[in-house]
Structure formats: structure tokens, C-alpha cells
Amino acid sequence: MTELTNGILNAEPVLPMDLVGWGTLLLAVLVTVVWLVYLYR
């Protein structure tokens, strides 16, 4: 690997992955609830 690729892989991610994971989970739950409400109205 080149030094540039190594530097990119070793760099800290811009967004904290824990926050991204919880945000994705909450968004998925919200979409599911909205879809169920739309389906069973």
C-alpha cells in the first residue's frame, strides 16, 4: 500500500461511528413506524 492509502485508513473518521450507528437505527425505526401507520390507516 502507498503512504497516502495508509494515512487515509489510519485517520480518524470524520463522524463518530457510534453516533452514526444509533442515528441509522433511529431512522430505520422511524421509517418502519411511519410505513406501518400508512399501511394500517
TORKOL-4160 file (C-alpha; in steps of 0.2 Angstrom, whole numbers, padded with zeros to 4 digits, m for minus):
41
<pt num="1" X="0000" Y="0000" Z="0000"/>
<pt num="2" X="0005" Y="0018" Z="m0003"/>
<pt num="3" X="0008" Y="0030" Z="0011"/>
<pt num="4" X="m0007" Y="0040" Z="0006"/>
<pt num="5" X="m0019" Y="0025" Z="0007"/>
<pt num="6" X="m0011" Y="0020" Z="0024"/>
<pt num="7" X="m0014" Y="0038" Z="0030"/>
<pt num="8" X="m0032" Y="0038" Z="0025"/>
<pt num="9" X="m0035" Y="0021" Z="0033"/>
<pt num="10" X="m0027" Y="0026" Z="0049"/>
<pt num="11" X="m0035" Y="0043" Z="0051"/>
<pt num="12" X="m0050" Y="0045" Z="0062"/>
<pt num="13" X="m0067" Y="0045" Z="0054"/>
<pt num="14" X="m0075" Y="0062" Z="0052"/>
<pt num="15" X="m0091" Y="0057" Z="0061"/>
<pt num="16" X="m0091" Y="0046" Z="0077"/>
<pt num="17" X="m0096" Y="0029" Z="0071"/>
<pt num="18" X="m0106" Y="0026" Z="0087"/>
<pt num="19" X="m0117" Y="0041" Z="0084"/>
<pt num="20" X="m0119" Y="0036" Z="0066"/>
<pt num="21" X="m0125" Y="0019" Z="0071"/>
<pt num="22" X="m0138" Y="0025" Z="0083"/>
<pt num="23" X="m0144" Y="0038" Z="0071"/>
<pt num="24" X="m0146" Y="0025" Z="0057"/>
<pt num="25" X="m0156" Y="0013" Z="0070"/>
<pt num="26" X="m0167" Y="0028" Z="0075"/>
<pt num="27" X="m0170" Y="0032" Z="0057"/>
<pt num="28" X="m0174" Y="0014" Z="0052"/>
<pt num="29" X="m0187" Y="0013" Z="0067"/>
<pt num="30" X="m0195" Y="0029" Z="0062"/>
<pt num="31" X="m0197" Y="0024" Z="0044"/>
<pt num="32" X="m0204" Y="0007" Z="0049"/>
<pt num="33" X="m0217" Y="0016" Z="0061"/>
<pt num="34" X="m0222" Y="0028" Z="0048"/>
<pt num="35" X="m0224" Y="0014" Z="0035"/>
<pt num="36" X="m0235" Y="0004" Z="0047"/>
<pt num="37" X="m0246" Y="0019" Z="0051"/>
<pt num="38" X="m0248" Y="0022" Z="0032"/>
<pt num="39" X="m0252" Y="0004" Z="0029"/>
<pt num="40" X="m0265" Y="0001" Z="0043"/>
<pt num="41" X="m0274" Y="0018" Z="0042"/>
